Amino acid sequence: MKIAIPVTEGKLSAHFGHCEEFALFDTDTDNKTIAKEERLVPPPHEPGLLPRWLAEQGASTIIAGGMGGRAQSLFSEQGVRVVVGAPSDTPIKIINAYLQGSLKTGHNACDH
């Protein structure tokens, strides 16, 4: 499974569409480990572009602090699972908590 996390200043970005980069993790879900991590700078923000772009990068899940309903629908159309309400923390802490089943999510930090 490849998981994408939007990052700004080293931590989860409050809104995925305005992040500096994406941390992409290739994971081994059976062993709950990270096989590979890479950082990618997204293309310039345009409505509807990032869901397709992340799917093209192989992402099957995105973990975000906030995301609008349209973006969530576009990710769903690409077959990408969306997790919103993740805390502002480092990508490595978020991914490890997710793999261990202990990621605590709150409200969607996006209101559109």
C-alpha distance (Angstrom), angle and dihedral (degrees) to the residues before:
residue distance angle dihedral
M1 . . .
K2 3.81 . .
I3 3.80 115.1 .
A4 3.81 124.9 -165.6
I5 3.80 124.8 -154.0
P6 3.82 122.1 -174.9
V7 3.81 110.6 -130.5
T8 3.81 134.0 -162.6
E9 3.81 121.7 173.8
G10 3.80 91.1 -9.0
K11 3.81 97.0 -54.5
L12 3.78 138.4 83.6
S13 3.79 108.8 -68.8
A14 3.80 114.8 -121.1
H15 3.81 89.8 -133.4
F16 3.78 118.3 30.1
G17 3.82 94.5 -149.4
H18 3.79 93.5 63.4
C19 3.80 101.8 44.2
E20 3.81 126.7 129.8
E21 3.80 93.8 -132.7
F22 3.77 144.5 -16.0
A23 3.77 123.3 -115.5
L24 3.80 107.3 -145.5
F25 3.77 118.6 -163.5
D26 3.79 125.8 -165.7
T27 3.79 102.9 -152.3
D28 3.77 138.7 -167.8
T29 3.79 101.4 -141.0
D30 3.81 93.5 -172.6
N31 3.80 92.0 59.1
K32 3.83 94.2 28.3
T33 3.80 91.9 -128.3
I34 3.77 139.2 129.6
A35 3.80 113.6 -113.0
K36 3.80 97.1 -178.1
E37 3.80 140.5 -3.7
E38 3.78 126.4 -157.9
R39 3.79 133.9 171.7
L40 3.79 121.2 -140.5
V41 3.79 129.5 -174.2
P42 3.81 108.0 -135.1
P43 3.77 123.6 -129.0
P44 3.83 115.5 -99.2
H45 3.80 110.5 -65.3
E46 3.79 115.5 -92.2
P47 3.79 124.4 160.4
G48 3.79 109.8 -91.7
L49 3.81 96.8 6.7
L50 3.81 102.9 101.5
P51 3.82 98.5 58.2
R52 3.82 90.7 55.7
W53 3.82 92.9 41.6
L54 3.82 93.6 50.8
A55 3.81 91.2 47.0
E56 3.82 88.0 52.3
Q57 3.82 87.8 53.6
G58 3.81 87.8 57.0
A59 3.80 98.8 -104.8
S60 3.79 113.3 159.2
T61 3.82 95.9 175.1
I62 3.79 134.4 28.9
I63 3.79 122.8 -161.5
A64 3.80 112.9 -159.1
G65 3.76 141.3 165.6
G66 3.77 92.7 -136.6
M67 3.77 138.9 0.3
G68 3.79 134.6 169.7
G69 3.78 121.9 -116.9
R70 3.80 94.6 -110.2
A71 3.79 92.0 55.0
Q72 3.81 90.5 48.0
S73 3.81 89.6 52.9
L74 3.81 91.7 48.6
F75 3.81 90.9 50.9
S76 3.80 89.3 49.6
E77 3.82 90.1 52.3
Q78 3.83 87.8 54.0
G79 3.82 91.1 50.5
V80 3.82 92.5 -111.3
R81 3.82 117.2 141.7
V82 3.82 114.4 -133.5
V83 3.80 125.4 -146.6
V84 3.83 113.9 -175.5
G85 3.77 133.5 -178.3
A86 3.80 95.3 49.8
P87 3.80 115.8 158.9
S88 3.81 123.9 -105.0
D89 3.79 99.4 -99.2
T90 3.78 138.8 122.0
P91 3.80 116.3 -64.9
I92 3.81 92.3 -119.2
K93 3.82 92.3 55.3
I94 3.80 91.4 46.4
I95 3.81 94.3 48.4
N96 3.79 93.6 46.5
A97 3.82 91.4 49.6
Y98 3.81 89.8 48.1
L99 3.81 92.7 50.3
Q100 3.81 91.1 48.0
G101 3.82 91.3 48.8
S102 3.81 92.2 -118.2
L103 3.82 101.6 106.9
K104 3.79 107.8 130.5
T105 3.78 113.3 -150.0
G106 3.78 126.9 -167.5
H107 3.77 132.7 -177.6
N108 3.77 123.8 -28.5
A109 3.81 104.3 -92.6
C110 3.82 91.0 -149.1
D111 3.79 122.7 82.1
H112 3.80 101.8 -168.4
